[in-house]
Amino acid sequence: MLATKSLSSQEKSLYSYLIFFLASIFLIYETVLQVSLSIVTHELMHDLKVNYLSIGVMSSFYFLGFTIMQIPGGILFDRGRLKIILSTACLVCAVGTCLFAYSQTLVFACITRFMIGTGSAFSYNGLLVIISRWFSSNRFDFLVGFVLLFVSFGAIGSEFLLSIFIKNCGWRISMTVLGFTGIFLAIILYIFSREDPAYHIRKSNETGVVRQLQKVLGNAQSFFCAFHVMLIWGTSLTFGVLWGIPFLVKKLNITTSLAALIMAFFWVSLAASGPLLGYCSNLFKRRKPFMILASTIGLISTSVLIYMPNISINVVCLSLVFMGFACSSQVLIFALAKDNNPQKYVGLAISFTSMLGTLGSTLFQTLSGYLLHSFSDGFKSSYAVP
């Protein structure tokens, strides 16, 4: 019976790349939804009559939903069917986006962003689980680097093209189009996704949920990896996703479209550095030195960008390049999380690491909104620098 369900090596190779491609499209779609809030900041403030603090809270609701679904999502990936999980998650994102497009109050907007966040929780982790199950382990770092490549292209395209689309068509129509795009993608995911060859073996060896949690959460390395991701994501995504474009608009006195184009330096660097760090890690069989180097570079470049007076556009672009390099070190952290936990618990291990990362983003984005509102008068006086 098992023999009839097995795949030849050629069929497995074809399906592995097909499923990898489909999950990557879902991840790009989720990235577009994530960064879209920074594009419509001023439109939301005008239509919903809210301030920067409210925008920060609205953004944090996305990451709150994202965070809450990490542990349940990890358990589902280790125990459930991939096609149902991914297609349902994409559909939730799409419906939430359609509802967000017609928000009239801050409360409703926060609820819809929360809904989008719960569906988005399965995109990144799902792709990493697919890599761990459909590809050899020595290709994990490198392929995760390409995952960052897809994320970066999604961010670049959304920040630049979406800003133009919103300018011409309005933010509500733009969000509606994104919503119906997600519905179509959910159908495609359901039709073409399938389980990995070891699915039936894994189901037969399934352990209880409590045992699964004990194995992953009882591992100190799981917490180390998760805390490291928390600091990287919490800091870089607060700027890269939410406040980067408004900051550059005021700091450099430029248009939103130009600011979005400049922010592309961050995402391009993130895209290029991910595969590079993954390759170097595999080449030298070391991860810790590269993680320390990236963190140090991130600290220096962020400080220069925020606190350097009369900064030129060239220096801004260079700082964003180094910030992107620092953020790309997450490929090494997720590889550590995978290596330090049993293969059958890899979904939960990756999701737990991602959970603390998004928790950091939630806390830092809310705090940054409060600081902007309280100390810098919404960028008007000091470009958000105390």
Secondary structure, DSSP 4 states (H G I P E B T S, - for coil): -HHHH---HHHHHHHHHHHHHHHHHHHHHHHHHHHHHHHSHHHHHHHHT--HHHHHHHHHHHHHHHHHTHHHHHHHHHHS-HHHHHHHHHHHHHHHHHHHTT--SHHHHHHHHHHHHHHHTTHHHHHHHHHHHHS-GGGHHHHHHHHHHHHHHHHHHHHHHHHHHHHHH-HHHHHHHHHHHHHHHHHHHHHH----TTHHHHHHT---HHHHHHHHHT-HHHHHHHHHHHHHHHHHHIIIIIIHHHHHHHHHT--HHHHHHHHHHHHHHHHHHHHHHHHHHHHHT--HHHHHHHHHHHHHHHHHHHH-TT--HHHHHHHHHHHHHHHTTHHHHHHHHHHTS-GGGHHHHHHHHHHHHHHHHHHHHHHHHHHHHHHSTTTTTTTT--
